[in-house]
Amino acid sequence: MPDSPRIPRTADEQGAGSETVAQDLRDLAASTAAEARRFLGTVTEVASGSNPEAAIPLLLLAISDVLAAGARLGAVVDVIPAERFEPDVGPDTDLDPLGQALENLFEGIDDYSEVDDPVLGREVVRSTVSGDLVVIAGALAQGQRHYGAGQVLEALWWWQYSYLSNWGERASAVLRMLQAVLAHLRLDVDDDVAAEAEFRALHP
């Protein structure tokens, strides 16, 4: 596994005159872009329905990896682009077909419940796996467009801001949901099957 890029800890370390920090931020942007590409590729593959049996394991791995990238972004002091507005990178990516494909794929287990804010309240709200995956994909894709246009700081700012404001939360929630589904699939067995396995274990 390659070494994680050094993370600037203070605002001064992002000074425009520091070549070292500029390289650090480029390295962080490059690693985040790579994780974003892998996530988007995996979600697109899963949505295609070509291998439904592997959908949940693949998504668990992809979401875990992109959350690790998000954690690095969260650990960095706020990234401040030179411009105070978001440069235009053209029309937004149409994610409706992706969302519809994921909704069809997860039919029957798409809806789930979660605590809205575990810090400030205990209100239980409803969410969907397909909707959460589209939110994550949209935020990562927007950063990718800035990165592809050579707007490195803008891409980092967008990934960092959207991680803290929405996609990090949605990724954490949907990861918990998918882990619970996988646990039920692997551990929930018929009582007769469990009793037979216990008998065989006790009477070799």
C-alpha positions as CSV (number, residue, x, y, z in Angstrom):
1,M,0.0,0.0,0.0
2,P,1.5,3.4,-1.0
3,D,2.3,5.9,1.8
4,S,-0.5,8.4,2.5
5,P,0.4,12.0,1.5
6,R,1.6,14.3,4.3
7,I,-1.4,16.3,5.6
8,P,-0.9,20.0,6.3
9,R,-2.0,20.7,9.8
10,T,-2.2,24.5,10.0
11,A,-3.3,27.3,7.8
12,D,0.2,28.7,7.6
13,E,1.3,25.4,6.1
14,Q,-0.9,26.1,3.1
15,G,1.0,29.3,2.4
16,A,1.3,30.2,-1.3
17,G,5.1,30.5,-1.1
18,S,5.6,26.9,0.1
19,E,6.6,24.5,-2.7
20,T,6.6,21.6,-0.3
21,V,3.0,22.2,0.8
22,A,1.9,22.8,-2.8
23,Q,3.3,19.3,-3.6
24,D,1.6,17.9,-0.6
25,L,-1.8,19.2,-1.7
26,R,-1.2,17.9,-5.2
27,D,-0.4,14.5,-3.8
28,L,-3.6,14.6,-1.7
29,A,-5.6,15.6,-4.7
30,A,-4.2,12.9,-6.8
31,S,-4.9,10.2,-4.2
32,T,-8.4,11.5,-3.7
33,A,-9.0,11.6,-7.4
34,A,-7.8,8.0,-7.7
35,E,-10.2,6.8,-5.0
36,A,-13.0,8.8,-6.5
37,R,-12.4,7.1,-9.9
38,R,-12.4,3.7,-8.3
39,F,-15.6,4.4,-6.4
40,L,-17.4,5.7,-9.5
41,G,-16.2,2.7,-11.6
42,T,-17.4,0.2,-9.0
43,V,-20.8,1.9,-8.5
44,T,-21.3,1.9,-12.3
45,E,-20.3,-1.7,-12.5
46,V,-22.7,-2.7,-9.7
47,A,-25.5,-0.7,-11.2
48,S,-25.1,-2.5,-14.5
49,G,-26.4,-5.7,-12.7
50,S,-23.7,-7.9,-14.4
51,N,-22.7,-9.5,-11.1
52,P,-25.6,-9.1,-8.5
53,E,-24.2,-11.6,-6.1
54,A,-21.1,-9.5,-5.6
55,A,-22.9,-6.2,-5.4
56,I,-22.9,-5.8,-1.7
57,P,-19.3,-6.9,-1.1
58,L,-18.0,-4.7,-3.9
59,L,-19.9,-1.7,-2.5
60,L,-18.6,-2.4,1.0
61,L,-15.1,-2.3,-0.2
62,A,-15.6,0.8,-2.4
63,I,-17.4,2.8,0.3
64,S,-14.8,1.8,2.9
65,D,-12.0,3.0,0.7
66,V,-13.6,6.3,-0.3
67,L,-14.4,7.0,3.4
68,A,-10.7,6.6,4.2
69,A,-10.0,9.2,1.5
70,G,-12.7,11.4,3.1
71,A,-11.1,11.0,6.5
72,R,-7.8,12.3,5.2
73,L,-9.7,15.3,3.8
74,G,-11.4,15.9,7.1
75,A,-8.0,15.9,8.9
76,V,-6.7,18.7,6.7
77,V,-7.2,22.3,7.7
78,D,-9.8,24.0,5.4
79,V,-8.6,24.2,1.8
80,I,-9.1,27.7,0.5
81,P,-9.1,28.1,-3.3
82,A,-7.6,31.3,-4.8
83,E,-11.0,32.3,-6.2
84,R,-14.1,32.8,-4.1
85,F,-16.5,31.3,-6.5
86,E,-16.7,27.8,-8.2
87,P,-15.4,27.8,-11.7
88,D,-17.8,26.6,-14.4
89,V,-17.0,23.1,-15.6
90,G,-20.1,22.7,-17.7
91,P,-23.5,21.0,-17.1
92,D,-23.8,18.6,-14.2
93,T,-23.5,14.9,-14.8
94,D,-26.8,13.2,-15.3
95,L,-27.0,10.6,-12.5
96,D,-30.7,9.7,-12.9
97,P,-30.0,6.5,-15.0
98,L,-27.5,5.4,-12.3
99,G,-30.0,6.1,-9.5
100,Q,-32.8,4.2,-11.3
101,A,-30.5,1.2,-12.0
102,L,-29.4,1.1,-8.4
103,E,-33.0,1.4,-7.2
104,N,-34.0,-1.6,-9.4
105,L,-31.0,-3.6,-8.2
106,F,-31.8,-3.0,-4.5
107,E,-35.5,-3.5,-4.8
108,G,-36.8,-4.8,-1.5
109,I,-33.9,-3.6,0.6
110,D,-33.4,-0.1,-0.7
111,D,-35.2,1.7,2.1
112,Y,-33.6,1.8,5.6
113,S,-33.8,3.7,8.9
114,E,-31.1,5.7,10.6
115,V,-30.6,8.3,13.4
116,D,-30.6,11.7,11.7
117,D,-28.0,13.3,14.0
118,P,-26.4,11.2,16.8
119,V,-24.9,14.3,18.4
120,L,-27.8,16.7,18.5
121,G,-30.8,14.4,18.5
122,R,-32.3,10.9,18.1
123,E,-34.8,11.4,15.4
124,V,-35.1,8.4,13.2
125,V,-35.3,9.2,9.5
126,R,-35.7,7.1,6.3
127,S,-33.1,6.9,3.6
128,T,-32.3,4.7,0.5
129,V,-29.2,2.9,-0.5
130,S,-29.7,4.0,-4.1
131,G,-30.2,7.6,-3.2
132,D,-27.2,7.7,-0.9
133,L,-24.9,6.1,-3.5
134,V,-26.0,8.8,-6.0
135,V,-25.3,11.6,-3.6
136,I,-21.8,10.2,-3.0
137,A,-21.2,9.7,-6.7
138,G,-22.4,13.2,-7.6
139,A,-20.1,14.9,-5.1
140,L,-17.1,12.9,-6.1
141,A,-17.8,13.4,-9.8
142,Q,-18.0,17.1,-9.4
143,G,-14.6,17.2,-7.7
144,Q,-13.3,15.0,-10.5
145,R,-14.5,17.5,-13.1
146,H,-12.5,20.3,-11.4
147,Y,-9.5,18.0,-11.0
148,G,-9.6,17.0,-14.7
149,A,-9.8,20.7,-15.6
150,G,-6.6,21.3,-13.7
151,Q,-8.3,23.1,-10.8
152,V,-6.5,21.2,-8.1
153,L,-7.3,23.4,-5.1
154,E,-10.9,23.8,-6.2
155,A,-11.3,20.0,-6.5
156,L,-9.8,19.6,-3.0
157,W,-12.1,22.3,-1.6
158,W,-15.1,20.7,-3.1
159,W,-14.3,17.1,-2.0
160,Q,-13.5,18.4,1.5
161,Y,-16.6,20.6,1.9
162,S,-19.0,18.0,0.5
163,Y,-17.4,15.3,2.6
164,L,-18.1,17.3,5.8
165,S,-21.6,18.5,4.6
166,N,-23.1,15.5,2.9
167,W,-21.3,12.6,1.2
168,G,-19.2,11.5,4.3
169,E,-22.4,11.2,6.3
170,R,-24.3,9.4,3.6
171,A,-21.3,7.0,3.0
172,S,-21.1,6.2,6.7
173,A,-24.8,5.5,6.8
174,V,-25.0,3.3,3.7
175,L,-21.9,1.4,4.8
176,R,-23.6,0.5,8.1
177,M,-26.8,-0.5,6.2
178,L,-24.9,-2.7,3.7
179,Q,-22.8,-4.3,6.5
180,A,-26.1,-5.2,8.3
181,V,-27.6,-6.7,5.2
182,L,-24.4,-8.8,4.6
183,A,-24.4,-9.9,8.2
184,H,-28.1,-11.1,7.9
185,L,-27.3,-12.9,4.7
186,R,-24.3,-14.7,6.2
187,L,-25.6,-15.3,9.8
188,D,-29.3,-15.7,9.6
189,V,-30.0,-19.4,9.0
190,D,-33.0,-21.7,9.4
191,D,-33.5,-23.1,12.9
192,D,-33.4,-26.7,11.6
193,V,-30.1,-26.0,9.7
194,A,-28.6,-24.4,12.9
195,A,-29.8,-27.4,15.0
196,E,-28.3,-29.9,12.6
197,A,-25.0,-28.0,12.5
198,E,-24.9,-27.9,16.3
199,F,-25.7,-31.7,16.5
200,R,-22.8,-32.5,14.1
201,A,-20.4,-30.3,16.1
202,L,-21.3,-32.0,19.3
203,H,-21.4,-35.6,17.9
204,P,-18.4,-35.8,15.5
